[in-house]
Amino acid sequence: MSPTTYISRIETFSAAHRLHSPYLSVEENSKVYGKCNSAHGHGHNYRVEVVIKGEVKSNDQNIKHFAFILGRNLNDKSFR
């Protein structure tokens, strides 16, 4: 039986949004959407954890390849 290995990566990011209806007045938008109607947006912080699980065999390089891909993509600014 081959040993099982886990590889994990945790990343955090922030995102903002604004809820606003052009069909409502400024006062109505504020009443309906509250702080989510701020002209500067309303933000949230997120945390995501990716875990890859696999068996490691003496001649199997798949786990190393996944680790390389996971590390490269999450650090690549074009991926974000």
C-alpha positions in Angstrom: 0.0 0.0 0.0 1.4 3.4 -1.0 1.5 6.3 1.5 -1.1 9.1 1.1 0.2 12.7 0.9 -1.6 15.9 1.3 -0.5 19.2 -0.2 -2.3 22.4 0.9 -2.1 26.1 0.1 -3.9 29.0 1.8 -4.5 32.3 0.2 -6.4 35.4 1.3 -7.9 38.1 -0.9 -10.3 41.1 -0.6 -13.2 42.0 -2.9 -15.6 45.0 -2.9 -19.1 45.6 -4.3 -21.8 48.2 -4.4 -25.5 47.5 -4.4 -27.4 50.3 -6.1 -30.5 50.7 -8.2 -30.8 53.5 -10.7 -34.6 53.3 -10.3 -34.4 54.3 -6.6 -33.7 57.6 -5.0 -30.5 58.2 -3.0 -32.5 57.8 0.2 -34.3 54.7 -1.0 -31.0 53.0 -2.0 -29.5 53.9 1.4 -32.6 52.4 3.2 -32.8 49.2 1.1 -29.0 48.4 0.7 -27.5 50.1 3.8 -23.7 50.1 4.0 -23.6 48.0 0.8 -24.8 51.2 -1.1 -21.7 53.3 -0.2 -20.4 55.2 -3.2 -16.9 53.9 -2.3 -18.0 50.3 -2.2 -18.3 47.7 0.6 -15.7 45.1 1.0 -15.2 41.6 2.3 -12.1 39.5 3.1 -11.9 35.9 2.0 -9.7 33.0 2.8 -9.4 29.9 0.5 -7.6 26.7 1.2 -6.8 24.2 -1.5 -5.9 20.6 -0.6 -4.7 18.0 -3.0 -4.6 14.3 -1.8 -2.8 11.5 -3.5 -0.9 8.3 -3.2 2.8 8.5 -3.6 4.5 5.6 -5.4 8.2 5.2 -5.7 8.2 6.1 -9.4 5.3 8.5 -9.4 6.0 12.3 -9.8 2.3 13.4 -9.9 2.3 14.9 -6.4 5.4 17.0 -7.2 3.8 18.2 -10.4 0.6 19.3 -8.6 2.7 21.1 -6.0 4.6 22.9 -8.7 1.4 23.9 -10.5 -0.3 25.0 -7.3 2.6 27.1 -6.2 3.3 28.6 -9.6 -0.4 29.5 -10.4 -1.1 31.1 -7.0 2.0 33.3 -7.2 1.5 34.2 -10.8 -0.1 37.8 -11.0 -1.8 37.0 -14.3 -3.7 34.1 -12.5 -5.4 36.6 -10.0 
